């Protein structure tokens, strides 16, 4: 444990400025995150309809359809959080 305390790490200086043109990239990435979020919402609704239809027919094949958009929405939320942290 003493070894871990003695390891020197590089800490970048704070107060830096963003390079020119970063605002445009941030805008594009934010729009893309919103668009993907809207698409995932549509896929979630479609998955709910498929799961309801599968339940009415007595099948289990499409019961997990709304789960995958939710998983991808979690990944999207994490990506947005990471992007906001580094931007």
PyMOL Python script that loads the backbone (N, CA, C, O; Angstrom):
from pymol import cmd

cmd.read_pdbstr("""\
ATOM      1  N   UNK A   1       0.811  -1.180   0.000  1.00  0.00           N
ATOM      2  CA  UNK A   1       0.000   0.000   0.000  1.00  0.00           C
ATOM      3  C   UNK A   1       0.864   1.258   0.000  1.00  0.00           C
ATOM      4  O   UNK A   1       0.479   2.278  -0.571  1.00  0.00           O
ATOM      5  N   UNK A   2       2.029   1.186   0.638  1.00  0.00           N
ATOM      6  CA  UNK A   2       2.916   2.342   0.649  1.00  0.00           C
ATOM      7  C   UNK A   2       3.396   2.668  -0.759  1.00  0.00           C
ATOM      8  O   UNK A   2       3.643   3.828  -1.089  1.00  0.00           O
ATOM      9  N   UNK A   3       3.525   1.627  -1.589  1.00  0.00           N
ATOM     10  CA  UNK A   3       3.954   1.844  -2.965  1.00  0.00           C
ATOM     11  C   UNK A   3       2.941   2.705  -3.719  1.00  0.00           C
ATOM     12  O   UNK A   3       3.326   3.601  -4.471  1.00  0.00           O
ATOM     13  N   UNK A   4       1.662   2.440  -3.523  1.00  0.00           N
ATOM     14  CA  UNK A   4       0.634   3.212  -4.214  1.00  0.00           C
ATOM     15  C   UNK A   4       0.637   4.672  -3.783  1.00  0.00           C
ATOM     16  O   UNK A   4       0.356   5.559  -4.588  1.00  0.00           O
ATOM     17  N   UNK A   5       0.947   4.920  -2.542  1.00  0.00           N
ATOM     18  CA  UNK A   5       1.000   6.297  -2.063  1.00  0.00           C
ATOM     19  C   UNK A   5       2.225   7.038  -2.577  1.00  0.00           C
ATOM     20  O   UNK A   5       2.221   8.267  -2.640  1.00  0.00           O
ATOM     21  N   UNK A   6       3.263   6.314  -2.943  1.00  0.00           N
ATOM     22  CA  UNK A   6       4.487   6.968  -3.387  1.00  0.00           C
ATOM     23  C   UNK A   6       4.539   7.176  -4.896  1.00  0.00           C
ATOM     24  O   UNK A   6       5.452   7.839  -5.386  1.00  0.00           O
ATOM     25  N   UNK A   7       3.583   6.628  -5.645  1.00  0.00           N
ATOM     26  CA  UNK A   7       3.590   6.768  -7.099  1.00  0.00           C
ATOM     27  C   UNK A   7       3.164   8.187  -7.460  1.00  0.00           C
ATOM     28  O   UNK A   7       2.094   8.652  -7.066  1.00  0.00           O
ATOM     29  N   UNK A   8       4.014   8.857  -8.211  1.00  0.00           N
ATOM     30  CA  UNK A   8       3.704  10.215  -8.639  1.00  0.00           C
ATOM     31  C   UNK A   8       2.849  10.155  -9.902  1.00  0.00           C
ATOM     32  O   UNK A   8       3.130   9.375 -10.812  1.00  0.00           O
ATOM     33  N   UNK A   9       1.822  10.970  -9.953  1.00  0.00           N
ATOM     34  CA  UNK A   9       0.964  11.018 -11.130  1.00  0.00           C
ATOM     35  C   UNK A   9       0.977  12.417 -11.707  1.00  0.00           C
ATOM     36  O   UNK A   9       1.198  13.399 -10.999  1.00  0.00           O
ATOM     37  N   UNK A  10       0.740  12.488 -12.992  1.00  0.00           N
ATOM     38  CA  UNK A  10       0.686  13.781 -13.665  1.00  0.00           C
ATOM     39  C   UNK A  10      -0.716  14.353 -13.531  1.00  0.00           C
ATOM     40  O   UNK A  10      -1.701  13.704 -13.882  1.00  0.00           O
ATOM     41  N   UNK A  11      -0.793  15.552 -13.030  1.00  0.00           N
ATOM     42  CA  UNK A  11      -2.062  16.257 -12.937  1.00  0.00           C
ATOM     43  C   UNK A  11      -1.962  17.464 -13.860  1.00  0.00           C
ATOM     44  O   UNK A  11      -1.146  18.356 -13.628  1.00  0.00           O
ATOM     45  N   UNK A  12      -2.791  17.498 -14.910  1.00  0.00           N
ATOM     46  CA  UNK A  12      -2.689  18.629 -15.836  1.00  0.00           C
ATOM     47  C   UNK A  12      -3.089  19.935 -15.154  1.00  0.00           C
ATOM     48  O   UNK A  12      -3.948  19.947 -14.272  1.00  0.00           O
ATOM     49  N   UNK A  13      -2.466  21.021 -15.566  1.00  0.00           N
ATOM     50  CA  UNK A  13      -2.796  22.307 -14.944  1.00  0.00           C
ATOM     51  C   UNK A  13      -4.229  22.715 -15.285  1.00  0.00           C
ATOM     52  O   UNK A  13      -4.722  22.432 -16.377  1.00  0.00           O
ATOM     53  N   UNK A  14      -4.878  23.373 -14.350  1.00  0.00           N
ATOM     54  CA  UNK A  14      -6.252  23.810 -14.586  1.00  0.00           C
ATOM     55  C   UNK A  14      -6.257  25.210 -15.187  1.00  0.00           C
ATOM     56  O   UNK A  14      -5.233  25.893 -15.215  1.00  0.00           O
ATOM     57  N   UNK A  15      -7.407  25.617 -15.658  1.00  0.00           N
ATOM     58  CA  UNK A  15      -7.539  26.963 -16.199  1.00  0.00           C
ATOM     59  C   UNK A  15      -7.179  27.071 -17.662  1.00  0.00           C
ATOM     60  O   UNK A  15      -6.954  28.176 -18.154  1.00  0.00           O
ATOM     61  N   UNK A  16      -7.115  25.963 -18.373  1.00  0.00           N
ATOM     62  CA  UNK A  16      -6.805  26.002 -19.794  1.00  0.00           C
ATOM     63  C   UNK A  16      -7.984  26.511 -20.607  1.00  0.00           C
ATOM     64  O   UNK A  16      -9.118  26.563 -20.129  1.00  0.00           O
ATOM     65  N   UNK A  17      -7.696  26.879 -21.823  1.00  0.00           N
ATOM     66  CA  UNK A  17      -8.758  27.338 -22.717  1.00  0.00           C
ATOM     67  C   UNK A  17      -8.946  26.327 -23.832  1.00  0.00           C
ATOM     68  O   UNK A  17      -8.006  25.654 -24.255  1.00  0.00           O
ATOM     69  N   UNK A  18     -10.168  26.239 -24.292  1.00  0.00           N
ATOM     70  CA  UNK A  18     -10.485  25.308 -25.374  1.00  0.00           C
ATOM     71  C   UNK A  18      -9.970  25.869 -26.697  1.00  0.00           C
ATOM     72  O   UNK A  18      -9.950  27.084 -26.889  1.00  0.00           O
ATOM     73  N   UNK A  19      -9.557  24.994 -27.608  1.00  0.00           N
ATOM     74  CA  UNK A  19      -9.099  25.470 -28.904  1.00  0.00           C
ATOM     75  C   UNK A  19     -10.261  26.057 -29.709  1.00  0.00           C
ATOM     76  O   UNK A  19     -11.423  25.756 -29.437  1.00  0.00           O
ATOM     77  N   UNK A  20      -9.946  26.885 -30.691  1.00  0.00           N
ATOM     78  CA  UNK A  20     -11.019  27.481 -31.482  1.00  0.00           C
ATOM     79  C   UNK A  20     -11.776  26.414 -32.283  1.00  0.00           C
ATOM     80  O   UNK A  20     -11.185  25.452 -32.773  1.00  0.00           O
ATOM     81  N   UNK A  21     -13.070  26.601 -32.404  1.00  0.00           N
ATOM     82  CA  UNK A  21     -13.895  25.670 -33.159  1.00  0.00           C
ATOM     83  C   UNK A  21     -14.516  24.565 -32.337  1.00  0.00           C
ATOM     84  O   UNK A  21     -15.295  23.770 -32.865  1.00  0.00           O
ATOM     85  N   UNK A  22     -14.194  24.493 -31.062  1.00  0.00           N
ATOM     86  CA  UNK A  22     -14.729  23.425 -30.215  1.00  0.00           C
ATOM     87  C   UNK A  22     -16.229  23.607 -29.993  1.00  0.00           C
ATOM     88  O   UNK A  22     -16.953  22.627 -29.819  1.00  0.00           O
ATOM     89  N   UNK A  23     -16.694  24.844 -29.998  1.00  0.00           N
ATOM     90  CA  UNK A  23     -18.121  25.088 -29.796  1.00  0.00           C
ATOM     91  C   UNK A  23     -18.947  24.406 -30.879  1.00  0.00           C
ATOM     92  O   UNK A  23     -20.012  23.857 -30.595  1.00  0.00           O
ATOM     93  N   UNK A  24     -18.463  24.435 -32.120  1.00  0.00           N
ATOM     94  CA  UNK A  24     -19.188  23.787 -33.219  1.00  0.00           C
ATOM     95  C   UNK A  24     -19.238  22.278 -33.023  1.00  0.00           C
ATOM     96  O   UNK A  24     -20.269  21.652 -33.270  1.00  0.00           O
ATOM     97  N   UNK A  25     -18.141  21.696 -32.586  1.00  0.00           N
ATOM     98  CA  UNK A  25     -18.107  20.250 -32.348  1.00  0.00           C
ATOM     99  C   UNK A  25     -19.042  19.895 -31.199  1.00  0.00           C
ATOM    100  O   UNK A  25     -19.757  18.895 -31.266  1.00  0.00           O
ATOM    101  N   UNK A  26     -19.040  20.705 -30.148  1.00  0.00           N
ATOM    102  CA  UNK A  26     -19.948  20.455 -29.022  1.00  0.00           C
ATOM    103  C   UNK A  26     -21.404  20.516 -29.464  1.00  0.00           C
ATOM    104  O   UNK A  26     -22.223  19.706 -29.030  1.00  0.00           O
ATOM    105  N   UNK A  27     -21.727  21.476 -30.327  1.00  0.00           N
ATOM    106  CA  UNK A  27     -23.096  21.593 -30.826  1.00  0.00           C
ATOM    107  C   UNK A  27     -23.489  20.363 -31.630  1.00  0.00           C
ATOM    108  O   UNK A  27     -24.587  19.834 -31.454  1.00  0.00           O
ATOM    109  N   UNK A  28     -22.617  19.907 -32.498  1.00  0.00           N
ATOM    110  CA  UNK A  28     -22.913  18.737 -33.330  1.00  0.00           C
ATOM    111  C   UNK A  28     -23.070  17.487 -32.472  1.00  0.00           C
ATOM    112  O   UNK A  28     -23.995  16.702 -32.681  1.00  0.00           O
ATOM    113  N   UNK A  29     -22.178  17.300 -31.515  1.00  0.00           N
ATOM    114  CA  UNK A  29     -22.271  16.117 -30.648  1.00  0.00           C
ATOM    115  C   UNK A  29     -23.542  16.170 -29.805  1.00  0.00           C
ATOM    116  O   UNK A  29     -24.192  15.143 -29.608  1.00  0.00           O
ATOM    117  N   UNK A  30     -23.901  17.343 -29.309  1.00  0.00           N
ATOM    118  CA  UNK A  30     -25.132  17.471 -28.525  1.00  0.00           C
ATOM    119  C   UNK A  30     -26.355  17.158 -29.371  1.00  0.00           C
ATOM    120  O   UNK A  30     -27.261  16.464 -28.910  1.00  0.00           O
ATOM    121  N   UNK A  31     -26.397  17.656 -30.597  1.00  0.00           N
ATOM    122  CA  UNK A  31     -27.516  17.339 -31.498  1.00  0.00           C
ATOM    123  C   UNK A  31     -27.567  15.846 -31.777  1.00  0.00           C
ATOM    124  O   UNK A  31     -28.644  15.251 -31.789  1.00  0.00           O
ATOM    125  N   UNK A  32     -26.410  15.238 -32.000  1.00  0.00           N
ATOM    126  CA  UNK A  32     -26.374  13.794 -32.270  1.00  0.00           C
ATOM    127  C   UNK A  32     -26.880  13.005 -31.062  1.00  0.00           C
ATOM    128  O   UNK A  32     -27.618  12.033 -31.224  1.00  0.00           O
ATOM    129  N   UNK A  33     -26.492  13.413 -29.860  1.00  0.00           N
ATOM    130  CA  UNK A  33     -26.972  12.722 -28.660  1.00  0.00           C
ATOM    131  C   UNK A  33     -28.489  12.848 -28.515  1.00  0.00           C
ATOM    132  O   UNK A  33     -29.158  11.883 -28.146  1.00  0.00           O
ATOM    133  N   UNK A  34     -29.034  14.034 -28.804  1.00  0.00           N
ATOM    134  CA  UNK A  34     -30.487  14.206 -28.745  1.00  0.00           C
ATOM    135  C   UNK A  34     -31.181  13.361 -29.810  1.00  0.00           C
ATOM    136  O   UNK A  34     -32.207  12.741 -29.531  1.00  0.00           O
ATOM    137  N   UNK A  35     -30.635  13.328 -31.027  1.00  0.00           N
ATOM    138  CA  UNK A  35     -31.246  12.547 -32.108  1.00  0.00           C
ATOM    139  C   UNK A  35     -31.239  11.059 -31.779  1.00  0.00           C
ATOM    140  O   UNK A  35     -32.241  10.372 -31.977  1.00  0.00           O
ATOM    141  N   UNK A  36     -30.125  10.566 -31.284  1.00  0.00           N
ATOM    142  CA  UNK A  36     -30.044   9.151 -30.918  1.00  0.00           C
ATOM    143  C   UNK A  36     -30.990   8.855 -29.758  1.00  0.00           C
ATOM    144  O   UNK A  36     -31.601   7.787 -29.718  1.00  0.00           O
ATOM    145  N   UNK A  37     -31.117   9.773 -28.829  1.00  0.00           N
ATOM    146  CA  UNK A  37     -32.064   9.593 -27.730  1.00  0.00           C
ATOM    147  C   UNK A  37     -33.497   9.501 -28.227  1.00  0.00           C
ATOM    148  O   UNK A  37     -34.272   8.678 -27.738  1.00  0.00           O
ATOM    149  N   UNK A  38     -33.858  10.339 -29.197  1.00  0.00           N
ATOM    150  CA  UNK A  38     -35.209  10.283 -29.770  1.00  0.00           C
ATOM    151  C   UNK A  38     -35.438   8.972 -30.510  1.00  0.00           C
ATOM    152  O   UNK A  38     -36.514   8.382 -30.414  1.00  0.00           O
ATOM    153  N   UNK A  39     -34.435   8.519 -31.244  1.00  0.00           N
ATOM    154  CA  UNK A  39     -34.549   7.243 -31.962  1.00  0.00           C
ATOM    155  C   UNK A  39     -34.699   6.090 -30.975  1.00  0.00           C
ATOM    156  O   UNK A  39     -35.507   5.187 -31.195  1.00  0.00           O
ATOM    157  N   UNK A  40     -33.932   6.113 -29.897  1.00  0.00           N
ATOM    158  CA  UNK A  40     -34.056   5.058 -28.886  1.00  0.00           C
ATOM    159  C   UNK A  40     -35.424   5.080 -28.220  1.00  0.00           C
ATOM    160  O   UNK A  40     -35.957   4.026 -27.872  1.00  0.00           O
ATOM    161  N   UNK A  41     -35.999   6.263 -28.037  1.00  0.00           N
ATOM    162  CA  UNK A  41     -37.349   6.346 -27.475  1.00  0.00           C
ATOM    163  C   UNK A  41     -38.365   5.695 -28.410  1.00  0.00           C
ATOM    164  O   UNK A  41     -39.256   4.972 -27.962  1.00  0.00           O
ATOM    165  N   UNK A  42     -38.226   5.955 -29.711  1.00  0.00           N
ATOM    166  CA  UNK A  42     -39.123   5.325 -30.688  1.00  0.00           C
ATOM    167  C   UNK A  42     -38.946   3.812 -30.665  1.00  0.00           C
ATOM    168  O   UNK A  42     -39.932   3.076 -30.685  1.00  0.00           O
ATOM    169  N   UNK A  43     -37.704   3.338 -30.624  1.00  0.00           N
ATOM    170  CA  UNK A  43     -37.463   1.891 -30.557  1.00  0.00           C
ATOM    171  C   UNK A  43     -38.035   1.291 -29.273  1.00  0.00           C
ATOM    172  O   UNK A  43     -38.513   0.157 -29.280  1.00  0.00           O
ATOM    173  N   UNK A  44     -37.989   2.038 -28.179  1.00  0.00           N
ATOM    174  CA  UNK A  44     -38.565   1.557 -26.926  1.00  0.00           C
ATOM    175  C   UNK A  44     -40.076   1.387 -27.060  1.00  0.00           C
ATOM    176  O   UNK A  44     -40.626   0.375 -26.624  1.00  0.00           O
ATOM    177  N   UNK A  45     -40.746   2.363 -27.657  1.00  0.00           N
ATOM    178  CA  UNK A  45     -42.193   2.269 -27.861  1.00  0.00           C
ATOM    179  C   UNK A  45     -42.523   1.103 -28.784  1.00  0.00           C
ATOM    180  O   UNK A  45     -43.458   0.349 -28.516  1.00  0.00           O
ATOM    181  N   UNK A  46     -41.767   0.945 -29.865  1.00  0.00           N
ATOM    182  CA  UNK A  46     -41.976  -0.190 -30.776  1.00  0.00           C
ATOM    183  C   UNK A  46     -41.754  -1.501 -30.033  1.00  0.00           C
ATOM    184  O   UNK A  46     -42.497  -2.460 -30.240  1.00  0.00           O
ATOM    185  N   UNK A  47     -40.752  -1.556 -29.180  1.00  0.00           N
ATOM    186  CA  UNK A  47     -40.493  -2.761 -28.389  1.00  0.00           C
ATOM    187  C   UNK A  47     -41.626  -3.072 -27.431  1.00  0.00           C
ATOM    188  O   UNK A  47     -41.972  -4.237 -27.235  1.00  0.00           O
ATOM    189  N   UNK A  48     -42.213  -2.029 -26.825  1.00  0.00           N
ATOM    190  CA  UNK A  48     -43.366  -2.252 -25.949  1.00  0.00           C
ATOM    191  C   UNK A  48     -44.543  -2.837 -26.722  1.00  0.00           C
ATOM    192  O   UNK A  48     -45.227  -3.738 -26.238  1.00  0.00           O
ATOM    193  N   UNK A  49     -44.773  -2.320 -27.923  1.00  0.00           N
ATOM    194  CA  UNK A  49     -45.865  -2.843 -28.752  1.00  0.00           C
ATOM    195  C   UNK A  49     -45.591  -4.295 -29.123  1.00  0.00           C
ATOM    196  O   UNK A  49     -46.493  -5.131 -29.063  1.00  0.00           O
ATOM    197  N   UNK A  50     -44.354  -4.600 -29.507  1.00  0.00           N
ATOM    198  CA  UNK A  50     -44.004  -5.983 -29.858  1.00  0.00           C
ATOM    199  C   UNK A  50     -44.162  -6.907 -28.657  1.00  0.00           C
ATOM    200  O   UNK A  50     -44.655  -8.026 -28.797  1.00  0.00           O
ATOM    201  N   UNK A  51     -43.753  -6.452 -27.489  1.00  0.00           N
ATOM    202  CA  UNK A  51     -43.884  -7.284 -26.290  1.00  0.00           C
ATOM    203  C   UNK A  51     -45.353  -7.515 -25.947  1.00  0.00           C
ATOM    204  O   UNK A  51     -45.734  -8.614 -25.546  1.00  0.00           O
ATOM    205  N   UNK A  52     -46.175  -6.481 -26.105  1.00  0.00           N
ATOM    206  CA  UNK A  52     -47.609  -6.641 -25.828  1.00  0.00           C
ATOM    207  C   UNK A  52     -48.247  -7.606 -26.815  1.00  0.00           C
ATOM    208  O   UNK A  52     -49.074  -8.434 -26.434  1.00  0.00           O
ATOM    209  N   UNK A  53     -47.867  -7.501 -28.079  1.00  0.00           N
ATOM    210  CA  UNK A  53     -48.411  -8.419 -29.082  1.00  0.00           C
ATOM    211  C   UNK A  53     -47.949  -9.845 -28.819  1.00  0.00           C
ATOM    212  O   UNK A  53     -48.725 -10.784 -28.992  1.00  0.00           O
ATOM    213  N   UNK A  54     -46.714 -10.020 -28.408  1.00  0.00           N
ATOM    214  CA  UNK A  54     -46.210 -11.361 -28.104  1.00  0.00           C
ATOM    215  C   UNK A  54     -46.942 -11.939 -26.899  1.00  0.00           C
ATOM    216  O   UNK A  54     -47.244 -13.131 -26.860  1.00  0.00           O
ATOM    217  N   UNK A  55     -47.222 -11.091 -25.921  1.00  0.00           N
ATOM    218  CA  UNK A  55     -47.941 -11.572 -24.730  1.00  0.00           C
ATOM    219  C   UNK A  55     -49.366 -11.968 -25.091  1.00  0.00           C
ATOM    220  O   UNK A  55     -49.880 -12.968 -24.590  1.00  0.00           O
ATOM    221  N   UNK A  56     -50.003 -11.191 -25.954  1.00  0.00           N
ATOM    222  CA  UNK A  56     -51.373 -11.513 -26.354  1.00  0.00           C
ATOM    223  C   UNK A  56     -51.439 -12.813 -27.148  1.00  0.00           C
ATOM    224  O   UNK A  56     -52.447 -13.519 -27.109  1.00  0.00           O
ATOM    225  N   UNK A  57     -50.374 -13.124 -27.860  1.00  0.00           N
ATOM    226  CA  UNK A  57     -50.326 -14.364 -28.629  1.00  0.00           C
ATOM    227  C   UNK A  57     -49.820 -15.534 -27.795  1.00  0.00           C
ATOM    228  O   UNK A  57     -49.842 -16.676 -28.253  1.00  0.00           O
ATOM    229  N   UNK A  58     -49.369 -15.262 -26.591  1.00  0.00           N
ATOM    230  CA  UNK A  58     -48.878 -16.326 -25.723  1.00  0.00           C
ATOM    231  C   UNK A  58     -47.426 -16.683 -25.954  1.00  0.00           C
ATOM    232  O   UNK A  58     -46.964 -17.711 -25.460  1.00  0.00           O
ATOM    233  N   UNK A  59     -46.690 -15.863 -26.691  1.00  0.00           N
ATOM    234  CA  UNK A  59     -45.284 -16.160 -26.977  1.00  0.00           C
ATOM    235  C   UNK A  59     -44.342 -15.353 -26.105  1.00  0.00           C
ATOM    236  O   UNK A  59     -44.746 -14.380 -25.468  1.00  0.00           O
ATOM    237  N   UNK A  60     -43.100 -15.760 -26.084  1.00  0.00           N
ATOM    238  CA  UNK A  60     -42.074 -15.072 -25.309  1.00  0.00           C
ATOM    239  C   UNK A  60     -40.962 -14.527 -26.199  1.00  0.00           C
ATOM    240  O   UNK A  60     -39.969 -14.006 -25.689  1.00  0.00           O
ATOM    241  N   UNK A  61     -41.108 -14.636 -27.508  1.00  0.00           N
ATOM    242  CA  UNK A  61     -40.013 -14.305 -28.415  1.00  0.00           C
ATOM    243  C   UNK A  61     -39.648 -12.820 -28.365  1.00  0.00           C
ATOM    244  O   UNK A  61     -38.467 -12.473 -28.396  1.00  0.00           O
ATOM    245  N   UNK A  62     -40.649 -11.945 -28.290  1.00  0.00           N
ATOM    246  CA  UNK A  62     -40.379 -10.516 -28.342  1.00  0.00           C
ATOM    247  C   UNK A  62     -40.526  -9.836 -26.985  1.00  0.00           C
ATOM    248  O   UNK A  62     -40.644  -8.612 -26.919  1.00  0.00           O
ATOM    249  N   UNK A  63     -40.520 -10.593 -25.928  1.00  0.00           N
ATOM    250  CA  UNK A  63     -40.722 -10.010 -24.604  1.00  0.00           C
ATOM    251  C   UNK A  63     -39.546  -9.134 -24.173  1.00  0.00           C
ATOM    252  O   UNK A  63     -39.714  -8.248 -23.335  1.00  0.00           O
ATOM    253  N   UNK A  64     -38.372  -9.367 -24.730  1.00  0.00           N
ATOM    254  CA  UNK A  64     -37.208  -8.563 -24.349  1.00  0.00           C
ATOM    255  C   UNK A  64     -36.978  -7.395 -25.302  1.00  0.00           C
ATOM    256  O   UNK A  64     -35.956  -6.718 -25.201  1.00  0.00           O
ATOM    257  N   UNK A  65     -37.899  -7.146 -26.219  1.00  0.00           N
ATOM    258  CA  UNK A  65     -37.706  -6.085 -27.211  1.00  0.00           C
ATOM    259  C   UNK A  65     -37.527  -4.696 -26.591  1.00  0.00           C
ATOM    260  O   UNK A  65     -36.676  -3.950 -27.074  1.00  0.00           O
ATOM    261  N   UNK A  66     -38.275  -4.300 -25.550  1.00  0.00           N
ATOM    262  CA  UNK A  66     -38.055  -2.953 -25.011  1.00  0.00           C
ATOM    263  C   UNK A  66     -36.822  -2.826 -24.121  1.00  0.00           C
ATOM    264  O   UNK A  66     -36.465  -1.716 -23.725  1.00  0.00           O
ATOM    265  N   UNK A  67     -36.169  -3.933 -23.802  1.00  0.00           N
ATOM    266  CA  UNK A  67     -35.018  -3.873 -22.892  1.00  0.00           C
ATOM    267  C   UNK A  67     -33.789  -3.292 -23.590  1.00  0.00           C
ATOM    268  O   UNK A  67     -33.060  -2.500 -22.993  1.00  0.00           O
ATOM    269  N   UNK A  68     -33.551  -3.674 -24.837  1.00  0.00           N
ATOM    270  CA  UNK A  68     -32.337  -3.232 -25.526  1.00  0.00           C
ATOM    271  C   UNK A  68     -32.282  -1.721 -25.736  1.00  0.00           C
ATOM    272  O   UNK A  68     -31.216  -1.133 -25.549  1.00  0.00           O
ATOM    273  N   UNK A  69     -33.382  -1.063 -26.117  1.00  0.00           N
ATOM    274  CA  UNK A  69     -33.289   0.405 -26.180  1.00  0.00           C
ATOM    275  C   UNK A  69     -32.995   1.045 -24.826  1.00  0.00           C
ATOM    276  O   UNK A  69     -32.323   2.075 -24.764  1.00  0.00           O
ATOM    277  N   UNK A  70     -33.490   0.447 -23.740  1.00  0.00           N
ATOM    278  CA  UNK A  70     -33.181   0.990 -22.418  1.00  0.00           C
ATOM    279  C   UNK A  70     -31.702   0.833 -22.082  1.00  0.00           C
ATOM    280  O   UNK A  70     -31.090   1.738 -21.516  1.00  0.00           O
ATOM    281  N   UNK A  71     -31.134  -0.309 -22.429  1.00  0.00           N
ATOM    282  CA  UNK A  71     -29.703  -0.530 -22.188  1.00  0.00           C
ATOM    283  C   UNK A  71     -28.878   0.471 -22.995  1.00  0.00           C
ATOM    284  O   UNK A  71     -27.927   1.063 -22.485  1.00  0.00           O
ATOM    285  N   UNK A  72     -29.256   0.651 -24.264  1.00  0.00           N
ATOM    286  CA  UNK A  72     -28.527   1.611 -25.095  1.00  0.00           C
ATOM    287  C   UNK A  72     -28.744   3.047 -24.614  1.00  0.00           C
ATOM    288  O   UNK A  72     -27.857   3.887 -24.770  1.00  0.00           O
ATOM    289  N   UNK A  73     -29.901   3.340 -24.038  1.00  0.00           N
ATOM    290  CA  UNK A  73     -30.133   4.673 -23.481  1.00  0.00           C
ATOM    291  C   UNK A  73     -29.223   4.929 -22.283  1.00  0.00           C
ATOM    292  O   UNK A  73     -28.760   6.051 -22.080  1.00  0.00           O
ATOM    293  N   UNK A  74     -28.970   3.907 -21.503  1.00  0.00           N
ATOM    294  CA  UNK A  74     -28.033   4.042 -20.381  1.00  0.00           C
ATOM    295  C   UNK A  74     -26.628   4.327 -20.899  1.00  0.00           C
ATOM    296  O   UNK A  74     -25.919   5.177 -20.359  1.00  0.00           O
ATOM    297  N   UNK A  75     -26.233   3.614 -21.944  1.00  0.00           N
ATOM    298  CA  UNK A  75     -24.922   3.855 -22.557  1.00  0.00           C
ATOM    299  C   UNK A  75     -24.868   5.269 -23.131  1.00  0.00           C
ATOM    300  O   UNK A  75     -23.859   5.962 -22.995  1.00  0.00           O
ATOM    301  N   UNK A  76     -25.956   5.693 -23.773  1.00  0.00           N
ATOM    302  CA  UNK A  76     -26.017   7.043 -24.332  1.00  0.00           C
ATOM    303  C   UNK A  76     -25.914   8.098 -23.232  1.00  0.00           C
ATOM    304  O   UNK A  76     -25.224   9.104 -23.395  1.00  0.00           O
ATOM    305  N   UNK A  77     -26.592   7.870 -22.128  1.00  0.00           N
ATOM    306  CA  UNK A  77     -26.501   8.806 -21.008  1.00  0.00           C
ATOM    307  C   UNK A  77     -25.095   8.890 -20.448  1.00  0.00           C
ATOM    308  O   UNK A  77     -24.618   9.969 -20.096  1.00  0.00           O
ATOM    309  N   UNK A  78     -24.437   7.751 -20.367  1.00  0.00           N
ATOM    310  CA  UNK A  78     -23.048   7.750 -19.896  1.00  0.00           C
ATOM    311  C   UNK A  78     -22.148   8.478 -20.883  1.00  0.00           C
ATOM    312  O   UNK A  78     -21.256   9.225 -20.482  1.00  0.00           O
ATOM    313  N   UNK A  79     -22.381   8.261 -22.176  1.00  0.00           N
ATOM    314  CA  UNK A  79     -21.567   8.942 -23.188  1.00  0.00           C
ATOM    315  C   UNK A  79     -21.773  10.451 -23.123  1.00  0.00           C
ATOM    316  O   UNK A  79     -20.818  11.219 -23.247  1.00  0.00           O
ATOM    317  N   UNK A  80     -23.015  10.872 -22.930  1.00  0.00           N
ATOM    318  CA  UNK A  80     -23.279  12.305 -22.811  1.00  0.00           C
ATOM    319  C   UNK A  80     -22.626  12.912 -21.587  1.00  0.00           C
ATOM    320  O   UNK A  80     -22.107  14.027 -21.638  1.00  0.00           O
ATOM    321  N   UNK A  81     -22.653  12.185 -20.499  1.00  0.00           N
ATOM    322  CA  UNK A  81     -22.018  12.668 -19.272  1.00  0.00           C
ATOM    323  C   UNK A  81     -20.511  12.776 -19.444  1.00  0.00           C
ATOM    324  O   UNK A  81     -19.899  13.760 -19.028  1.00  0.00           O
ATOM    325  N   UNK A  82     -19.922  11.767 -20.054  1.00  0.00           N
ATOM    326  CA  UNK A  82     -18.475  11.802 -20.295  1.00  0.00           C
ATOM    327  C   UNK A  82     -18.120  12.943 -21.239  1.00  0.00           C
ATOM    328  O   UNK A  82     -17.129  13.643 -21.029  1.00  0.00           O
ATOM    329  N   UNK A  83     -18.937  13.131 -22.291  1.00  0.00           N
ATOM    330  CA  UNK A  83     -18.657  14.218 -23.238  1.00  0.00           C
ATOM    331  C   UNK A  83     -18.732  15.574 -22.541  1.00  0.00           C
ATOM    332  O   UNK A  83     -17.885  16.436 -22.776  1.00  0.00           O
ATOM    333  N   UNK A  84     -19.730  15.770 -21.690  1.00  0.00           N
ATOM    334  CA  UNK A  84     -19.837  17.044 -20.975  1.00  0.00           C
ATOM    335  C   UNK A  84     -18.681  17.248 -20.004  1.00  0.00           C
ATOM    336  O   UNK A  84     -18.279  18.382 -19.746  1.00  0.00           O
ATOM    337  N   UNK A  85     -18.154  16.170 -19.474  1.00  0.00           N
ATOM    338  CA  UNK A  85     -17.036  16.290 -18.541  1.00  0.00           C
ATOM    339  C   UNK A  85     -15.747  16.687 -19.246  1.00  0.00           C
ATOM    340  O   UNK A  85     -14.938  17.430 -18.690  1.00  0.00           O
ATOM    341  N   UNK A  86     -15.550  16.199 -20.465  1.00  0.00           N
ATOM    342  CA  UNK A  86     -14.293  16.497 -21.160  1.00  0.00           C
ATOM    343  C   UNK A  86     -14.392  17.718 -22.056  1.00  0.00           C
ATOM    344  O   UNK A  86     -13.368  18.253 -22.481  1.00  0.00           O
ATOM    345  N   UNK A  87     -15.599  18.166 -22.349  1.00  0.00           N
ATOM    346  CA  UNK A  87     -15.745  19.299 -23.277  1.00  0.00           C
ATOM    347  C   UNK A  87     -15.597  20.622 -22.583  1.00  0.00           C
ATOM    348  O   UNK A  87     -15.693  21.669 -23.224  1.00  0.00           O
TER     349      UNK A  87
END
""", "prot")
cmd.dss("prot")
cmd.show_as("cartoon", "prot")
cmd.util.cbc("prot")
cmd.orient("prot")
